[in-house]
Amino acid sequence: MGWLKRLFGMEKPQNAEVNPAPQVQQTSSNAPTATQSTPLERLGLNGEYDQSGLAKRVALAFDQDPQLDDVDSLWVAQTGSTVVLKGKVPSQEILNKMISVARSVSGATDVDTNQTTIG
């Protein structure tokens, strides 16, 4: 089972991207090109606003990495622009890889592994 399915109960949406371009949102049909900018940590899989956007994009990045796609004892969350990893990982090498992948996702400013154990 993939990360997105296990953590968020969803299949990978068509055209989902780890680092999508933000969708331009019109605030009103009468407003001439008035747009609202979405913070990177709230950017969803297709560029839409998503409260858990960063965590979902990190989960998608983990799904796309063959070394990480079968780790099923770890959870991904976010606090603002910090990616939070919690649970158990098989080795320090895998944890280091996960930190590296999480940091590569746009909008991630830090990765918190205080709730992660190795073993």
N, C-alpha and C positions, 0 to 999 in steps of 0.2 A: 504494500500500500504506500502511495506517495505521501510526501510531506503535506501538500495542500489538502489531500483527502483526510489524512489522519488528524491534522491540527484544526482545519477549518471546515471539514465536511464537504469539500467542493472538489470537483474535477478541474483540471487545468482549463481555463477558458480559452477559446480560440483567440489567437493573436496576443496571448498574454506575454508580457516581457518583464525581465528583471529590472530594467531601467527604461521604462516607457517615457515618451514625450507627454507632458501634461496636456490634457484636453482643455481647449479654450471654452470657457463657460460664459455665455451672455447673461448678464444680470437682469436685463429687461429687453423686450423686443423694441421699445422706443429709444433705448439708450444707444447712442452711436458708438459701437465697438467697445463698450464698457466690459471689462473682463475681470474675473476674480482669480488671483493666483493661489495655487494649492501648494502648501509647504511640501517639500520632497518626502518627509516622513509620512505624509498622509496621501501619497500618490498610490493609487491602486494598480492592479496588474495590467490594465488597459489605459492607464493615464487618467482615470477618473478619481474623484475624491473618495478616500476609503480610510476610516478611522484606524484600521489595522493594516494599512497599505504596506508599510515598511516590513512588518513581520511576514506578510503574505509574499512579498517579493523576495525576501530572504529564503522562505520555504521553497519558492519556485527555483531559486538559485541552487539550493541543496538538492532538489529533485533533478536538476540538470547535471549534477556532478556524480559520476559513477562511483566515486569513493564514498559518497555521503548518502546516496539514495536508499541504503538499507539500514541506516541507524534509526531505530524505532523507539529508543528509550530517552529521547531528548525532546524538549518542547521549545518553541520559539515564541517570544512575545516582544513587546516593545513598550518602552516608557519614553514618550517623546521621540527623539531621534536616536535613542540608545536601544540597540538590539539586546534582548535578555535571553540567554540560553539557560535552561534549567533541566536537570535530570542527569542521566548517566551516559557517558561515552566510553567506548571500548579502550581508547588509548589517548595519550597526550598528543600524539601525531594527528589523530583524527580531530581532536579539539582544536589544535592549531590551524588545521585546514579549514574547519568551520568558522573560526574567527576571521581568517583571511577572506573567505568567501563572503561572510556577512559584511565585513568592512568595505568590500568592493561594490556593494549595492548603494546606489545614489540615495542620499538622505541619512545614511548611517554615520553618526559621529563617534560612536563608541560601542563596544561590545562588553556586556556584563556577564561574567561567568562565575560569579560568587555562589550561585545555586547549582553548580555543575560538579559532579564527581566523576572520577576515572576508575574504571574497573570492570 
